[in-house]
């Protein structure tokens, strides 16, 4: 069945709101606009979401080749390879251009949402989020097994988050961090970010426990809906969120020039 224009506009409104919430929840060091393309750059941290072109209006089709050339120079000046984050808001003309030029697709991700009023969080433990960003950064680096060289960059991102942020850390009996999660409160939206469980402690229910705790905390703060971004090949993560009650809202994929996939 063909989608109606009204349904398409409604979907775009949902995508725009979640995209804006995602930008606020995980802020880039620099964000500037070329038309309605949000160009996000972060020298101190290599995350793709923080270093990509994000087209935000399907009707913005002017001067696509020249704008890509400008962006490529800007990314190079900042020590980054240019990539485009292609969401449903990307103009079809841009997608056609990237396809024609042979830009690769990689790291497809799914944005999932849930109605917190319909999610059973009765078994979630009441845990108070920690209030020490430095402790959270240390735990996150350890759980994700990231190098210490990323500490300053992650700390800078944490300091730049403007919406209320609940920082959750789960430790073992030896006080070693084994799981982390962030709950970003943006009015009635609760975003889950940086969710991870240490490899030796996966498939033990720790991830579900921590996510449920973060969502319960967000509900108490007034959140009505939850959202999360999961890579499409992360079967364990997708299964976890689906069991909790999340459902797919839309997908996005990264695009890179030929031979430059990240």
C-alpha positions as CSV (number, residue, x, y, z in Angstrom):
1,X,0.0,0.0,0.0
2,X,1.4,3.4,-1.0
3,X,2.2,5.8,1.7
4,X,0.1,9.0,1.6
5,X,1.5,12.5,1.7
6,X,0.0,13.1,5.1
7,X,1.7,9.9,6.4
8,X,5.0,10.9,4.9
9,X,4.9,14.3,6.5
10,X,4.0,12.7,9.9
11,X,7.0,10.4,9.5
12,X,9.3,13.2,8.6
13,X,8.1,15.1,11.7
14,X,9.0,12.1,13.9
15,X,12.4,11.7,12.3
16,X,13.2,15.5,12.6
17,X,12.3,15.4,16.3
18,X,14.4,12.4,17.0
19,X,17.3,13.7,14.9
20,X,17.3,16.9,16.9
21,X,17.1,15.1,20.2
22,X,20.1,12.9,19.1
23,X,22.2,16.0,18.2
24,X,21.5,17.5,21.6
25,X,22.1,14.2,23.4
26,X,25.5,13.6,21.8
27,X,26.8,17.1,20.9
28,X,29.6,17.7,18.4
29,X,32.3,20.2,19.1
30,X,31.4,22.1,16.0
31,X,28.2,22.2,14.1
32,X,27.6,24.5,11.1
33,X,25.1,24.5,8.3
34,X,25.4,24.5,4.6
35,X,21.8,25.1,3.6
36,X,20.0,22.5,5.7
37,X,22.9,20.1,5.9
38,X,24.2,20.0,9.5
39,X,27.9,19.5,9.3
40,X,29.2,18.0,12.6
41,X,32.8,17.8,13.5
42,X,34.6,16.7,16.6
43,X,38.4,16.5,16.5
44,X,38.7,15.0,19.9
45,X,36.5,11.9,19.4
46,X,36.2,9.7,16.3
47,X,32.5,8.7,16.5
48,X,30.8,8.8,13.1
49,X,27.7,10.6,14.5
50,X,30.0,13.4,15.6
51,X,31.9,13.7,12.3
52,X,29.4,13.6,9.5
53,X,27.2,15.6,7.1
54,X,23.6,15.3,8.2
55,X,21.1,16.4,5.5
56,X,17.8,17.5,7.2
57,X,15.5,18.5,4.3
58,X,14.5,16.2,1.4
59,X,13.8,19.3,-0.8
60,X,17.3,20.8,-0.3
61,X,18.9,19.8,-3.6
62,X,21.0,22.8,-4.7
63,X,24.6,22.5,-5.8
64,X,25.1,19.0,-4.4
65,X,28.5,18.3,-6.0
66,X,30.0,21.7,-5.0
67,X,28.7,21.4,-1.4
68,X,30.2,17.9,-1.1
69,X,33.5,19.3,-2.4
70,X,33.4,22.1,0.2
71,X,32.6,19.7,3.0
72,X,35.4,17.4,1.9
73,X,37.9,20.3,2.3
74,X,36.5,21.2,5.7
75,X,36.7,17.6,6.9
76,X,40.3,17.3,5.6
77,X,41.3,20.5,7.4
78,X,40.0,18.9,10.6
79,X,41.8,15.7,10.1
80,X,38.7,13.7,9.1
81,X,37.5,11.9,6.0
82,X,34.2,13.1,4.8
83,X,31.1,10.9,5.4
84,X,27.4,11.5,4.9
85,X,24.9,10.2,7.4
86,X,21.9,9.3,5.2
87,X,18.6,9.3,7.1
88,X,15.1,9.5,5.6
89,X,15.6,13.3,5.6
90,X,18.3,13.1,2.9
91,X,17.2,14.4,-0.5
92,X,16.6,11.6,-3.0
93,X,18.7,13.7,-5.4
94,X,21.6,13.5,-3.0
95,X,21.2,9.7,-2.6
96,X,21.1,9.4,-6.4
97,X,24.3,11.5,-6.7
98,X,26.1,9.4,-4.0
99,X,25.1,6.2,-5.7
100,X,26.2,7.5,-9.1
101,X,29.6,8.5,-7.7
102,X,30.1,5.1,-6.1
103,X,29.9,6.1,-2.4
104,X,29.8,3.1,-0.2
105,X,27.2,2.3,2.4
106,X,28.3,1.1,5.9
107,X,27.3,1.0,9.6
108,X,23.5,0.9,9.0
109,X,21.8,1.8,12.2
110,X,18.2,1.5,13.5
111,X,16.5,4.2,15.5
112,X,14.0,2.6,17.9
113,X,11.3,4.1,20.1
114,X,9.0,3.0,22.8
115,X,6.0,4.3,24.7
116,X,7.2,4.2,28.3
117,X,3.6,4.0,29.5
118,X,3.3,0.6,27.9
119,X,6.6,-0.9,28.9
120,X,6.8,-3.1,32.0
121,X,9.5,-1.7,34.2
122,X,8.1,-3.1,37.4
123,X,11.1,-5.3,38.0
124,X,13.6,-2.5,37.5
125,X,15.7,-1.7,40.5
126,X,15.6,1.8,41.8
127,X,19.2,3.1,41.3
128,X,20.4,6.6,41.7
129,X,22.6,7.8,38.8
130,X,26.2,8.7,39.7
131,X,27.1,12.4,39.8
132,X,30.8,12.2,38.9
133,X,31.4,12.6,35.2
134,X,35.0,11.7,35.6
135,X,34.1,8.4,37.2
136,X,31.6,7.7,34.3
137,X,34.2,8.5,31.7
138,X,36.6,6.0,33.3
139,X,33.9,3.4,33.5
140,X,32.8,3.9,29.9
141,X,36.3,3.7,28.5
142,X,36.9,0.4,30.4
143,X,33.6,-1.2,29.4
144,X,33.9,-0.2,25.7
145,X,37.6,-1.2,25.8
146,X,38.6,2.2,24.4
147,X,42.1,3.6,24.7
148,X,43.0,6.1,27.4
149,X,43.8,8.6,24.6
150,X,40.0,9.1,24.2
151,X,39.5,10.2,27.7
152,X,39.7,14.0,27.1
153,X,37.5,13.7,24.0
154,X,34.7,11.8,25.9
155,X,35.0,14.1,28.9
156,X,34.5,17.1,26.5
157,X,31.4,15.5,25.1
158,X,30.0,14.7,28.5
159,X,30.5,18.3,29.6
160,X,28.8,19.6,26.5
161,X,25.5,17.7,27.0
162,X,22.9,20.3,27.9
163,X,19.7,18.2,28.6
164,X,19.6,16.5,32.0
165,X,21.8,13.4,31.9
166,X,21.5,10.4,34.2
167,X,24.8,8.4,34.3
168,X,24.5,4.8,35.2
169,X,27.4,2.4,36.1
170,X,27.2,-1.2,37.1
171,X,30.2,-2.6,39.0
172,X,31.2,-6.1,40.1
173,X,32.1,-7.2,43.6
174,X,35.6,-5.8,43.1
175,X,34.2,-2.4,42.2
176,X,35.3,-2.9,38.5
177,X,32.9,-1.3,36.0
178,X,31.1,-3.9,33.9
179,X,28.2,-1.9,32.3
180,X,27.4,1.7,31.5
181,X,24.5,3.7,30.2
182,X,23.4,7.3,29.8
183,X,19.8,8.5,30.0
184,X,19.4,11.9,28.3
185,X,16.2,13.7,29.3
186,X,14.9,16.0,26.6
187,X,11.4,17.2,27.7
188,X,9.2,14.1,27.3
189,X,11.9,12.1,25.4
190,X,14.4,9.8,27.1
191,X,17.4,8.8,25.0
192,X,19.6,5.9,25.8
193,X,23.3,6.3,24.8
194,X,26.6,4.7,25.4
195,X,24.9,1.5,26.5
196,X,27.5,-1.3,26.9
197,X,28.2,-4.4,28.9
198,X,31.8,-5.7,29.3
199,X,32.4,-8.8,27.1
200,X,32.9,-11.2,30.0
201,X,29.5,-10.2,31.6
202,X,27.2,-10.3,28.5
203,X,24.2,-12.5,28.3
204,X,23.6,-12.4,32.0
205,X,20.7,-9.9,32.1
206,X,22.9,-7.0,33.1
207,X,22.2,-5.0,30.0
208,X,18.4,-5.3,30.4
209,X,18.6,-4.5,34.1
210,X,20.6,-1.3,33.5
211,X,18.5,-0.2,30.6
212,X,15.3,-0.8,32.5
213,X,16.7,1.1,35.5
214,X,17.6,4.1,33.3
215,X,14.2,4.1,31.7
216,X,12.4,3.9,35.0
217,X,14.5,6.8,36.3
218,X,13.6,8.8,33.1
219,X,9.9,8.0,33.7
220,X,10.1,9.4,37.2
221,X,11.5,12.6,35.6
222,X,8.6,12.9,33.3
223,X,9.7,11.1,30.1
224,X,6.9,9.6,28.0
225,X,8.8,8.1,25.2
226,X,12.2,6.4,24.9
227,X,14.6,6.2,22.0
228,X,17.8,4.5,21.2
229,X,20.1,4.0,18.1
230,X,21.4,0.5,17.5
231,X,23.6,-0.8,14.7
232,X,21.6,-3.1,12.4
233,X,24.1,-6.0,12.8
234,X,24.0,-5.8,16.6
235,X,21.6,-8.8,17.1
236,X,22.0,-8.9,20.8
237,X,21.2,-5.2,21.2
238,X,18.2,-5.4,18.9
239,X,16.8,-8.4,20.7
240,X,17.3,-6.6,24.1
241,X,15.4,-3.5,23.1
242,X,12.7,-5.4,21.3
243,X,12.0,-7.5,24.4
244,X,11.7,-4.3,26.4
245,X,9.2,-2.9,24.0
246,X,11.2,-0.8,21.5
247,X,10.2,-0.8,17.8
248,X,11.9,0.5,14.7
249,X,11.1,4.1,13.8
250,X,13.6,4.6,10.9
251,X,17.1,3.7,9.7
252,X,20.1,5.6,8.6
253,X,23.3,4.6,6.9
254,X,26.7,6.2,6.5
255,X,28.1,6.9,3.0
256,X,31.8,7.4,2.1
257,X,33.6,8.2,-1.1
258,X,35.0,5.2,-3.1
259,X,37.9,3.5,-1.2
260,X,37.3,5.6,2.0
261,X,34.9,3.5,4.0
262,X,35.6,4.0,7.8
